[in-house]
Amino acid sequence: MSRFQIIIEHIARENGSTASEVLLEMQNAIDSAYANRSTDSQYIWDAMSLNGPHPTAEEFVAKAAAMILNGTLFSDAEQQRS
């Protein structure tokens, strides 16, 4: 079981839900954010190399976490505003 799946299982238990329901809610939120992206957030989507039309929940979390750890998530936003 991947670390991501372990975290999803934990979130589900803490919220009286199932891992499938948690993933579905996450995917719905990601899909909605992607469909309604703005010029201010477009750089985030552009920075994600996707295996499909938009990221899966696991892809999104991994890419966003890497961008935060690398310090690129917010520094790119600042550059966009300059």
C-alpha positions in Angstrom: 0.0 0.0 0.0 1.4 3.4 -1.0 1.9 6.2 1.5 -0.8 8.1 -0.4 -3.3 5.3 0.1 -2.4 5.0 3.8 -3.1 8.8 4.2 -6.4 8.5 2.3 -7.4 5.6 4.5 -6.5 7.6 7.6 -8.5 10.6 6.4 -11.5 8.3 5.7 -11.4 6.7 9.1 -11.1 10.1 10.8 -14.2 11.4 9.0 -16.3 8.2 9.1 -16.0 7.7 5.4 -14.4 5.3 2.9 -11.2 5.8 1.0 -13.2 5.7 -2.2 -15.4 8.5 -1.1 -12.4 10.6 0.0 -10.8 10.1 -3.4 -14.0 10.9 -5.2 -14.4 14.2 -3.3 -10.7 15.1 -3.9 -11.1 14.3 -7.6 -14.3 16.4 -7.8 -12.5 19.3 -6.2 -9.5 19.0 -8.5 -11.7 18.7 -11.6 -13.7 21.7 -10.6 -10.5 23.8 -9.9 -9.1 22.7 -13.2 -12.3 23.5 -15.1 -12.5 27.0 -13.5 -8.8 27.8 -13.4 -7.8 31.5 -13.7 -4.9 33.3 -15.1 -3.5 33.6 -11.6 -3.5 29.8 -11.1 -2.7 28.7 -14.7 1.0 28.4 -13.9 0.3 25.7 -11.4 -1.5 23.6 -14.0 1.2 24.3 -16.5 3.9 23.1 -14.1 2.1 19.7 -13.7 3.0 17.1 -16.3 -0.2 15.2 -16.7 -0.9 11.7 -17.8 -4.4 12.7 -18.8 -6.5 15.8 -19.3 -6.1 16.8 -15.7 -4.3 15.3 -12.7 -5.6 12.4 -10.5 -5.8 13.2 -6.8 -2.5 11.3 -6.2 -0.8 13.2 -9.1 -2.0 16.5 -7.9 -1.0 16.0 -4.2 2.5 14.7 -5.3 3.1 17.6 -7.7 1.8 20.3 -5.3 3.8 18.9 -2.4 7.0 18.8 -4.6 6.3 22.4 -5.7 5.9 23.5 -2.1 9.0 21.7 -0.9 11.1 23.1 -3.8 9.8 26.5 -3.1 8.4 27.0 -6.6 4.7 27.0 -5.8 4.6 30.5 -4.3 7.7 32.0 -5.9 6.2 31.3 -9.3 3.1 33.2 -8.3 5.1 36.1 -7.2 7.0 36.2 -10.5 3.7 36.0 -12.4 2.5 39.2 -10.6 5.6 41.1 -11.3 
